[in-house]
Amino acid sequence: MPPNSGCGEIALVYPCTDDGHPGFGLQFHNGARVFCLFVHSARPGQSPGVKYELQAAF
């Protein structure tokens, strides 16, 4: 059973903010890695925030 992902191909999902840009990473069982970067965040009806800065709640 895969930990914390719900997909058998994904070995690990983890938060990333090492370079100051918020996002998350995926590590696959075959060794491949992916980083997903949050560029904008917003709640419904709200304008996107400043690039790479998460709003307090979105």
PDB file of N, H, CA, C and O in Angstrom:
ATOM      1  N   MET A   1       0.850  -1.188   0.000  1.00  0.00           N
ATOM      2  CA  MET A   1       0.000   0.000   0.000  1.00  0.00           C
ATOM      3  C   MET A   1       0.890   1.243   0.000  1.00  0.00           C
ATOM      4  O   MET A   1       1.820   1.328   0.801  1.00  0.00           O
ATOM      5  N   PRO A   2       0.624   2.200  -0.874  1.00  0.00           N
ATOM      6  CA  PRO A   2       1.458   3.402  -0.933  1.00  0.00           C
ATOM      7  C   PRO A   2       1.209   4.322   0.256  1.00  0.00           C
ATOM      8  O   PRO A   2       0.059   4.539   0.639  1.00  0.00           O
ATOM      9  N   PRO A   3       2.276   4.866   0.846  1.00  0.00           N
ATOM     10  CA  PRO A   3       2.079   5.805   1.950  1.00  0.00           C
ATOM     11  C   PRO A   3       1.617   7.165   1.448  1.00  0.00           C
ATOM     12  O   PRO A   3       2.203   7.698   0.505  1.00  0.00           O
ATOM     13  N   ASN A   4       0.613   7.724   2.035  1.00  0.00           N
ATOM     14  H   ASN A   4       0.137   7.291   2.801  1.00  0.00           H
ATOM     15  CA  ASN A   4       0.077   9.083   1.884  1.00  0.00           C
ATOM     16  C   ASN A   4      -0.200   9.549   0.457  1.00  0.00           C
ATOM     17  O   ASN A   4      -0.284  10.758   0.241  1.00  0.00           O
ATOM     18  N   SER A   5      -0.347   8.667  -0.528  1.00  0.00           N
ATOM     19  H   SER A   5      -0.280   7.685  -0.353  1.00  0.00           H
ATOM     20  CA  SER A   5      -0.590   9.157  -1.884  1.00  0.00           C
ATOM     21  C   SER A   5      -1.847   8.592  -2.530  1.00  0.00           C
ATOM     22  O   SER A   5      -2.486   9.284  -3.323  1.00  0.00           O
ATOM     23  N   GLY A   6      -2.218   7.361  -2.215  1.00  0.00           N
ATOM     24  H   GLY A   6      -1.699   6.799  -1.571  1.00  0.00           H
ATOM     25  CA  GLY A   6      -3.374   6.752  -2.847  1.00  0.00           C
ATOM     26  C   GLY A   6      -3.094   6.236  -4.247  1.00  0.00           C
ATOM     27  O   GLY A   6      -4.016   5.774  -4.919  1.00  0.00           O
ATOM     28  N   CYS A   7      -1.858   6.299  -4.707  1.00  0.00           N
ATOM     29  H   CYS A   7      -1.109   6.674  -4.162  1.00  0.00           H
ATOM     30  CA  CYS A   7      -1.472   5.819  -6.038  1.00  0.00           C
ATOM     31  C   CYS A   7      -0.295   4.860  -5.880  1.00  0.00           C
ATOM     32  O   CYS A   7       0.710   5.199  -5.255  1.00  0.00           O
ATOM     33  N   GLY A   8      -0.424   3.673  -6.445  1.00  0.00           N
ATOM     34  H   GLY A   8      -1.240   3.398  -6.953  1.00  0.00           H
ATOM     35  CA  GLY A   8       0.615   2.658  -6.313  1.00  0.00           C
ATOM     36  C   GLY A   8       1.946   3.029  -6.941  1.00  0.00           C
ATOM     37  O   GLY A   8       2.967   2.445  -6.579  1.00  0.00           O
ATOM     38  N   GLU A   9       1.974   3.980  -7.873  1.00  0.00           N
ATOM     39  H   GLU A   9       1.144   4.454  -8.167  1.00  0.00           H
ATOM     40  CA  GLU A   9       3.222   4.383  -8.523  1.00  0.00           C
ATOM     41  C   GLU A   9       3.994   5.418  -7.712  1.00  0.00           C
ATOM     42  O   GLU A   9       5.191   5.608  -7.930  1.00  0.00           O
ATOM     43  N   ILE A  10       3.319   6.090  -6.779  1.00  0.00           N
ATOM     44  H   ILE A  10       2.347   5.936  -6.602  1.00  0.00           H
ATOM     45  CA  ILE A  10       3.951   7.147  -5.986  1.00  0.00           C
ATOM     46  C   ILE A  10       4.429   6.572  -4.662  1.00  0.00           C
ATOM     47  O   ILE A  10       3.649   6.000  -3.901  1.00  0.00           O
ATOM     48  N   ALA A  11       5.726   6.730  -4.397  1.00  0.00           N
ATOM     49  H   ALA A  11       6.360   7.194  -5.016  1.00  0.00           H
ATOM     50  CA  ALA A  11       6.313   6.222  -3.165  1.00  0.00           C
ATOM     51  C   ALA A  11       6.198   7.222  -2.023  1.00  0.00           C
ATOM     52  O   ALA A  11       6.040   6.826  -0.868  1.00  0.00           O
ATOM     53  N   LEU A  12       6.277   8.525  -2.334  1.00  0.00           N
ATOM     54  H   LEU A  12       6.405   8.847  -3.272  1.00  0.00           H
ATOM     55  CA  LEU A  12       6.325   9.536  -1.283  1.00  0.00           C
ATOM     56  C   LEU A  12       5.808  10.874  -1.805  1.00  0.00           C
ATOM     57  O   LEU A  12       6.080  11.249  -2.945  1.00  0.00           O
ATOM     58  N   VAL A  13       5.069  11.584  -0.975  1.00  0.00           N
ATOM     59  H   VAL A  13       4.847  11.280  -0.049  1.00  0.00           H
ATOM     60  CA  VAL A  13       4.634  12.956  -1.247  1.00  0.00           C
ATOM     61  C   VAL A  13       5.141  13.799  -0.084  1.00  0.00           C
ATOM     62  O   VAL A  13       4.933  13.440   1.075  1.00  0.00           O
ATOM     63  N   TYR A  14       5.810  14.926  -0.381  1.00  0.00           N
ATOM     64  H   TYR A  14       5.979  15.218  -1.322  1.00  0.00           H
ATOM     65  CA  TYR A  14       6.410  15.715   0.692  1.00  0.00           C
ATOM     66  C   TYR A  14       6.327  17.213   0.383  1.00  0.00           C
ATOM     67  O   TYR A  14       6.342  17.602  -0.785  1.00  0.00           O
ATOM     68  N   PRO A  15       6.239  18.056   1.419  1.00  0.00           N
ATOM     69  CA  PRO A  15       6.215  19.507   1.211  1.00  0.00           C
ATOM     70  C   PRO A  15       7.612  20.017   0.873  1.00  0.00           C
ATOM     71  O   PRO A  15       8.604  19.458   1.341  1.00  0.00           O
ATOM     72  N   CYS A  16       7.697  21.058   0.075  1.00  0.00           N
ATOM     73  H   CYS A  16       6.891  21.512  -0.306  1.00  0.00           H
ATOM     74  CA  CYS A  16       8.983  21.672  -0.298  1.00  0.00           C
ATOM     75  C   CYS A  16       8.877  23.178  -0.239  1.00  0.00           C
ATOM     76  O   CYS A  16       7.970  23.765  -0.830  1.00  0.00           O
ATOM     77  N   THR A  17       9.791  23.806   0.467  1.00  0.00           N
ATOM     78  H   THR A  17      10.528  23.330   0.948  1.00  0.00           H
ATOM     79  CA  THR A  17       9.907  25.265   0.459  1.00  0.00           C
ATOM     80  C   THR A  17      11.371  25.653   0.615  1.00  0.00           C
ATOM     81  O   THR A  17      11.665  26.761   1.064  1.00  0.00           O
ATOM     82  N   ASP A  18      12.297  24.767   0.255  1.00  0.00           N
ATOM     83  H   ASP A  18      12.059  23.867  -0.109  1.00  0.00           H
ATOM     84  CA  ASP A  18      13.727  25.013   0.449  1.00  0.00           C
ATOM     85  C   ASP A  18      14.221  26.292  -0.216  1.00  0.00           C
ATOM     86  O   ASP A  18      15.077  26.986   0.331  1.00  0.00           O
ATOM     87  N   ASP A  19      13.685  26.606  -1.395  1.00  0.00           N
ATOM     88  H   ASP A  19      12.990  26.041  -1.840  1.00  0.00           H
ATOM     89  CA  ASP A  19      14.162  27.784  -2.121  1.00  0.00           C
ATOM     90  C   ASP A  19      13.248  28.994  -1.943  1.00  0.00           C
ATOM     91  O   ASP A  19      13.384  29.986  -2.659  1.00  0.00           O
ATOM     92  N   GLY A  20      12.326  28.915  -1.000  1.00  0.00           N
ATOM     93  H   GLY A  20      12.215  28.109  -0.418  1.00  0.00           H
ATOM     94  CA  GLY A  20      11.411  30.025  -0.765  1.00  0.00           C
ATOM     95  C   GLY A  20      10.173  29.994  -1.629  1.00  0.00           C
ATOM     96  O   GLY A  20       9.290  30.835  -1.457  1.00  0.00           O
ATOM     97  N   HIS A  21      10.077  29.054  -2.552  1.00  0.00           N
ATOM     98  H   HIS A  21      10.794  28.371  -2.691  1.00  0.00           H
ATOM     99  CA  HIS A  21       8.894  28.908  -3.392  1.00  0.00           C
ATOM    100  C   HIS A  21       8.094  27.714  -2.894  1.00  0.00           C
ATOM    101  O   HIS A  21       8.575  26.583  -2.961  1.00  0.00           O
ATOM    102  N   PRO A  22       6.881  27.940  -2.395  1.00  0.00           N
ATOM    103  CA  PRO A  22       6.090  26.859  -1.815  1.00  0.00           C
ATOM    104  C   PRO A  22       5.603  25.869  -2.867  1.00  0.00           C
ATOM    105  O   PRO A  22       5.295  26.237  -4.000  1.00  0.00           O
ATOM    106  N   GLY A  23       5.543  24.620  -2.467  1.00  0.00           N
ATOM    107  H   GLY A  23       5.793  24.321  -1.546  1.00  0.00           H
ATOM    108  CA  GLY A  23       5.047  23.570  -3.353  1.00  0.00           C
ATOM    109  C   GLY A  23       5.151  22.221  -2.665  1.00  0.00           C
ATOM    110  O   GLY A  23       5.266  22.138  -1.442  1.00  0.00           O
ATOM    111  N   PHE A  24       5.109  21.167  -3.466  1.00  0.00           N
ATOM    112  H   PHE A  24       5.016  21.234  -4.459  1.00  0.00           H
ATOM    113  CA  PHE A  24       5.267  19.824  -2.923  1.00  0.00           C
ATOM    114  C   PHE A  24       5.996  18.956  -3.936  1.00  0.00           C
ATOM    115  O   PHE A  24       6.021  19.245  -5.133  1.00  0.00           O
ATOM    116  N   GLY A  25       6.584  17.892  -3.426  1.00  0.00           N
ATOM    117  H   GLY A  25       6.564  17.657  -2.454  1.00  0.00           H
ATOM    118  CA  GLY A  25       7.322  16.981  -4.288  1.00  0.00           C
ATOM    119  C   GLY A  25       6.696  15.603  -4.284  1.00  0.00           C
ATOM    120  O   GLY A  25       6.013  15.210  -3.339  1.00  0.00           O
ATOM    121  N   LEU A  26       6.945  14.880  -5.361  1.00  0.00           N
ATOM    122  H   LEU A  26       7.500  15.199  -6.129  1.00  0.00           H
ATOM    123  CA  LEU A  26       6.514  13.493  -5.493  1.00  0.00           C
ATOM    124  C   LEU A  26       7.737  12.657  -5.816  1.00  0.00           C
ATOM    125  O   LEU A  26       8.557  13.041  -6.649  1.00  0.00           O
ATOM    126  N   GLN A  27       7.861  11.515  -5.158  1.00  0.00           N
ATOM    127  H   GLN A  27       7.195  11.203  -4.481  1.00  0.00           H
ATOM    128  CA  GLN A  27       8.916  10.570  -5.493  1.00  0.00           C
ATOM    129  C   GLN A  27       8.245   9.278  -5.920  1.00  0.00           C
ATOM    130  O   GLN A  27       7.402   8.742  -5.201  1.00  0.00           O
ATOM    131  N   PHE A  28       8.618   8.778  -7.090  1.00  0.00           N
ATOM    132  H   PHE A  28       9.303   9.214  -7.674  1.00  0.00           H
ATOM    133  CA  PHE A  28       8.022   7.567  -7.635  1.00  0.00           C
ATOM    134  C   PHE A  28       8.878   6.354  -7.293  1.00  0.00           C
ATOM    135  O   PHE A  28      10.062   6.494  -6.987  1.00  0.00           O
ATOM    136  N   HIS A  29       8.286   5.172  -7.344  1.00  0.00           N
ATOM    137  H   HIS A  29       7.324   5.059  -7.593  1.00  0.00           H
ATOM    138  CA  HIS A  29       9.009   3.946  -7.031  1.00  0.00           C
ATOM    139  C   HIS A  29      10.172   3.702  -7.990  1.00  0.00           C
ATOM    140  O   HIS A  29      11.140   3.041  -7.612  1.00  0.00           O
ATOM    141  N   ASN A  30      10.107   4.217  -9.222  1.00  0.00           N
ATOM    142  H   ASN A  30       9.321   4.754  -9.529  1.00  0.00           H
ATOM    143  CA  ASN A  30      11.196   4.015 -10.182  1.00  0.00           C
ATOM    144  C   ASN A  30      12.342   5.007  -9.979  1.00  0.00           C
ATOM    145  O   ASN A  30      13.311   4.991 -10.740  1.00  0.00           O
ATOM    146  N   GLY A  31      12.243   5.875  -8.955  1.00  0.00           N
ATOM    147  H   GLY A  31      11.457   5.887  -8.337  1.00  0.00           H
ATOM    148  CA  GLY A  31      13.296   6.833  -8.647  1.00  0.00           C
ATOM    149  C   GLY A  31      13.060   8.228  -9.204  1.00  0.00           C
ATOM    150  O   GLY A  31      13.744   9.170  -8.803  1.00  0.00           O
ATOM    151  N   ALA A  32      12.115   8.385 -10.112  1.00  0.00           N
ATOM    152  H   ALA A  32      11.559   7.620 -10.438  1.00  0.00           H
ATOM    153  CA  ALA A  32      11.816   9.707 -10.677  1.00  0.00           C
ATOM    154  C   ALA A  32      11.236  10.619  -9.597  1.00  0.00           C
ATOM    155  O   ALA A  32      10.570  10.162  -8.668  1.00  0.00           O
ATOM    156  N   ARG A  33      11.503  11.913  -9.740  1.00  0.00           N
ATOM    157  H   ARG A  33      12.044  12.284 -10.495  1.00  0.00           H
ATOM    158  CA  ARG A  33      10.974  12.911  -8.803  1.00  0.00           C
ATOM    159  C   ARG A  33      10.337  14.051  -9.578  1.00  0.00           C
ATOM    160  O   ARG A  33      10.769  14.383 -10.682  1.00  0.00           O
ATOM    161  N   VAL A  34       9.306  14.646  -8.991  1.00  0.00           N
ATOM    162  H   VAL A  34       8.955  14.376  -8.094  1.00  0.00           H
ATOM    163  CA  VAL A  34       8.599  15.779  -9.586  1.00  0.00           C
ATOM    164  C   VAL A  34       8.405  16.821  -8.495  1.00  0.00           C
ATOM    165  O   VAL A  34       8.107  16.477  -7.352  1.00  0.00           O
ATOM    166  N   PHE A  35       8.575  18.101  -8.845  1.00  0.00           N
ATOM    167  H   PHE A  35       8.818  18.381  -9.774  1.00  0.00           H
ATOM    168  CA  PHE A  35       8.289  19.189  -7.920  1.00  0.00           C
ATOM    169  C   PHE A  35       7.147  20.003  -8.496  1.00  0.00           C
ATOM    170  O   PHE A  35       7.208  20.432  -9.649  1.00  0.00           O
ATOM    171  N   CYS A  36       6.117  20.218  -7.714  1.00  0.00           N
ATOM    172  H   CYS A  36       6.067  19.870  -6.778  1.00  0.00           H
ATOM    173  CA  CYS A  36       4.945  20.999  -8.126  1.00  0.00           C
ATOM    174  C   CYS A  36       4.980  22.327  -7.380  1.00  0.00           C
ATOM    175  O   CYS A  36       4.921  22.363  -6.151  1.00  0.00           O
ATOM    176  N   LEU A  37       5.077  23.403  -8.125  1.00  0.00           N
ATOM    177  H   LEU A  37       5.126  23.374  -9.123  1.00  0.00           H
ATOM    178  CA  LEU A  37       5.237  24.739  -7.564  1.00  0.00           C
ATOM    179  C   LEU A  37       3.895  25.457  -7.507  1.00  0.00           C
ATOM    180  O   LEU A  37       3.159  25.475  -8.495  1.00  0.00           O
ATOM    181  N   PHE A  38       3.568  26.050  -6.357  1.00  0.00           N
ATOM    182  H   PHE A  38       4.166  26.035  -5.555  1.00  0.00           H
ATOM    183  CA  PHE A  38       2.377  26.889  -6.243  1.00  0.00           C
ATOM    184  C   PHE A  38       2.749  28.296  -6.713  1.00  0.00           C
ATOM    185  O   PHE A  38       3.561  28.965  -6.074  1.00  0.00           O
ATOM    186  N   VAL A  39       2.169  28.746  -7.813  1.00  0.00           N
ATOM    187  H   VAL A  39       1.510  28.203  -8.332  1.00  0.00           H
ATOM    188  CA  VAL A  39       2.460  30.081  -8.322  1.00  0.00           C
ATOM    189  C   VAL A  39       1.489  31.095  -7.722  1.00  0.00           C
ATOM    190  O   VAL A  39       1.912  32.164  -7.281  1.00  0.00           O
ATOM    191  N   HIS A  40       0.201  30.777  -7.700  1.00  0.00           N
ATOM    192  H   HIS A  40      -0.143  29.909  -8.059  1.00  0.00           H
ATOM    193  CA  HIS A  40      -0.825  31.647  -7.120  1.00  0.00           C
ATOM    194  C   HIS A  40      -1.745  30.806  -6.248  1.00  0.00           C
ATOM    195  O   HIS A  40      -1.893  29.603  -6.463  1.00  0.00           O
ATOM    196  N   SER A  41      -2.354  31.441  -5.277  1.00  0.00           N
ATOM    197  H   SER A  41      -2.234  32.418  -5.102  1.00  0.00           H
ATOM    198  CA  SER A  41      -3.384  30.779  -4.471  1.00  0.00           C
ATOM    199  C   SER A  41      -4.525  31.767  -4.246  1.00  0.00           C
ATOM    200  O   SER A  41      -4.307  32.975  -4.152  1.00  0.00           O
ATOM    201  N   ALA A  42      -5.736  31.239  -4.161  1.00  0.00           N
ATOM    202  H   ALA A  42      -5.913  30.258  -4.237  1.00  0.00           H
ATOM    203  CA  ALA A  42      -6.901  32.096  -3.914  1.00  0.00           C
ATOM    204  C   ALA A  42      -8.096  31.247  -3.511  1.00  0.00           C
ATOM    205  O   ALA A  42      -8.259  30.121  -3.981  1.00  0.00           O
ATOM    206  N   ARG A  43      -8.918  31.791  -2.648  1.00  0.00           N
ATOM    207  H   ARG A  43      -8.785  32.706  -2.267  1.00  0.00           H
ATOM    208  CA  ARG A  43     -10.193  31.163  -2.306  1.00  0.00           C
ATOM    209  C   ARG A  43     -11.188  31.493  -3.404  1.00  0.00           C
ATOM    210  O   ARG A  43     -10.941  32.401  -4.198  1.00  0.00           O
ATOM    211  N   PRO A  44     -12.308  30.781  -3.472  1.00  0.00           N
ATOM    212  CA  PRO A  44     -13.335  31.124  -4.461  1.00  0.00           C
ATOM    213  C   PRO A  44     -13.758  32.586  -4.308  1.00  0.00           C
ATOM    214  O   PRO A  44     -14.011  33.045  -3.194  1.00  0.00           O
ATOM    215  N   GLY A  45     -13.835  33.308  -5.410  1.00  0.00           N
ATOM    216  H   GLY A  45     -13.630  32.934  -6.315  1.00  0.00           H
ATOM    217  CA  GLY A  45     -14.245  34.707  -5.400  1.00  0.00           C
ATOM    218  C   GLY A  45     -13.149  35.680  -5.034  1.00  0.00           C
ATOM    219  O   GLY A  45     -13.396  36.884  -4.960  1.00  0.00           O
ATOM    220  N   GLN A  46     -11.947  35.192  -4.804  1.00  0.00           N
ATOM    221  H   GLN A  46     -11.746  34.215  -4.864  1.00  0.00           H
ATOM    222  CA  GLN A  46     -10.837  36.041  -4.389  1.00  0.00           C
ATOM    223  C   GLN A  46      -9.825  36.146  -5.539  1.00  0.00           C
ATOM    224  O   GLN A  46      -9.643  35.187  -6.289  1.00  0.00           O
ATOM    225  N   SER A  47      -9.176  37.288  -5.682  1.00  0.00           N
ATOM    226  H   SER A  47      -9.323  38.068  -5.073  1.00  0.00           H
ATOM    227  CA  SER A  47      -8.137  37.452  -6.701  1.00  0.00           C
ATOM    228  C   SER A  47      -6.894  36.676  -6.290  1.00  0.00           C
ATOM    229  O   SER A  47      -6.638  36.503  -5.098  1.00  0.00           O
ATOM    230  N   PRO A  48      -6.113  36.203  -7.271  1.00  0.00           N
ATOM    231  CA  PRO A  48      -4.869  35.504  -6.931  1.00  0.00           C
ATOM    232  C   PRO A  48      -3.931  36.413  -6.149  1.00  0.00           C
ATOM    233  O   PRO A  48      -3.921  37.629  -6.341  1.00  0.00           O
ATOM    234  N   GLY A  49      -3.163  35.821  -5.286  1.00  0.00           N
ATOM    235  H   GLY A  49      -3.171  34.833  -5.131  1.00  0.00           H
ATOM    236  CA  GLY A  49      -2.192  36.581  -4.513  1.00  0.00           C
ATOM    237  C   GLY A  49      -0.945  36.879  -5.332  1.00  0.00           C
ATOM    238  O   GLY A  49      -0.914  36.658  -6.543  1.00  0.00           O
ATOM    239  N   VAL A  50       0.064  37.375  -4.668  1.00  0.00           N
ATOM    240  H   VAL A  50       0.039  37.554  -3.684  1.00  0.00           H
ATOM    241  CA  VAL A  50       1.349  37.661  -5.290  1.00  0.00           C
ATOM    242  C   VAL A  50       2.006  36.334  -5.667  1.00  0.00           C
ATOM    243  O   VAL A  50       1.863  35.341  -4.953  1.00  0.00           O
ATOM    244  N   LYS A  51       2.721  36.320  -6.786  1.00  0.00           N
ATOM    245  H   LYS A  51       2.837  37.127  -7.366  1.00  0.00           H
ATOM    246  CA  LYS A  51       3.372  35.086  -7.231  1.00  0.00           C
ATOM    247  C   LYS A  51       4.229  34.485  -6.125  1.00  0.00           C
ATOM    248  O   LYS A  51       4.978  35.191  -5.449  1.00  0.00           O
ATOM    249  N   TYR A  52       4.110  33.192  -5.953  1.00  0.00           N
ATOM    250  H   TYR A  52       3.501  32.619  -6.501  1.00  0.00           H
ATOM    251  CA  TYR A  52       4.918  32.375  -5.042  1.00  0.00           C
ATOM    252  C   TYR A  52       4.707  32.679  -3.566  1.00  0.00           C
ATOM    253  O   TYR A  52       5.488  32.216  -2.735  1.00  0.00           O
ATOM    254  N   GLU A  53       3.683  33.438  -3.214  1.00  0.00           N
ATOM    255  H   GLU A  53       3.048  33.814  -3.889  1.00  0.00           H
ATOM    256  CA  GLU A  53       3.375  33.693  -1.808  1.00  0.00           C
ATOM    257  C   GLU A  53       1.984  33.156  -1.511  1.00  0.00           C
ATOM    258  O   GLU A  53       0.993  33.644  -2.054  1.00  0.00           O
ATOM    259  N   LEU A  54       1.914  32.154  -0.651  1.00  0.00           N
ATOM    260  H   LEU A  54       2.719  31.757  -0.210  1.00  0.00           H
ATOM    261  CA  LEU A  54       0.618  31.598  -0.294  1.00  0.00           C
ATOM    262  C   LEU A  54      -0.124  32.569   0.602  1.00  0.00           C
ATOM    263  O   LEU A  54       0.452  33.150   1.522  1.00  0.00           O
ATOM    264  N   GLN A  55      -1.400  32.740   0.328  1.00  0.00           N
ATOM    265  H   GLN A  55      -1.868  32.268  -0.419  1.00  0.00           H
ATOM    266  CA  GLN A  55      -2.229  33.564   1.200  1.00  0.00           C
ATOM    267  C   GLN A  55      -2.488  32.779   2.484  1.00  0.00           C
ATOM    268  O   GLN A  55      -2.346  31.557   2.502  1.00  0.00           O
ATOM    269  N   ALA A  56      -2.862  33.466   3.543  1.00  0.00           N
ATOM    270  H   ALA A  56      -2.977  34.460   3.528  1.00  0.00           H
ATOM    271  CA  ALA A  56      -3.043  32.826   4.844  1.00  0.00           C
ATOM    272  C   ALA A  56      -3.964  31.618   4.763  1.00  0.00           C
ATOM    273  O   ALA A  56      -3.683  30.592   5.382  1.00  0.00           O
ATOM    274  N   ALA A  57      -5.037  31.715   4.026  1.00  0.00           N
ATOM    275  H   ALA A  57      -5.265  32.549   3.523  1.00  0.00           H
ATOM    276  CA  ALA A  57      -5.966  30.592   3.845  1.00  0.00           C
ATOM    277  C   ALA A  57      -6.491  30.653   2.422  1.00  0.00           C
ATOM    278  O   ALA A  57      -6.946  31.699   1.960  1.00  0.00           O
ATOM    279  N   PHE A  58      -6.424  29.532   1.739  1.00  0.00           N
ATOM    280  H   PHE A  58      -6.055  28.682   2.114  1.00  0.00           H
ATOM    281  CA  PHE A  58      -6.946  29.527   0.370  1.00  0.00           C
ATOM    282  C   PHE A  58      -7.794  28.317   0.100  1.00  0.00           C
ATOM    283  O   PHE A  58      -8.310  28.159  -1.006  1.00  0.00           O
TER     284      PHE A  58
END
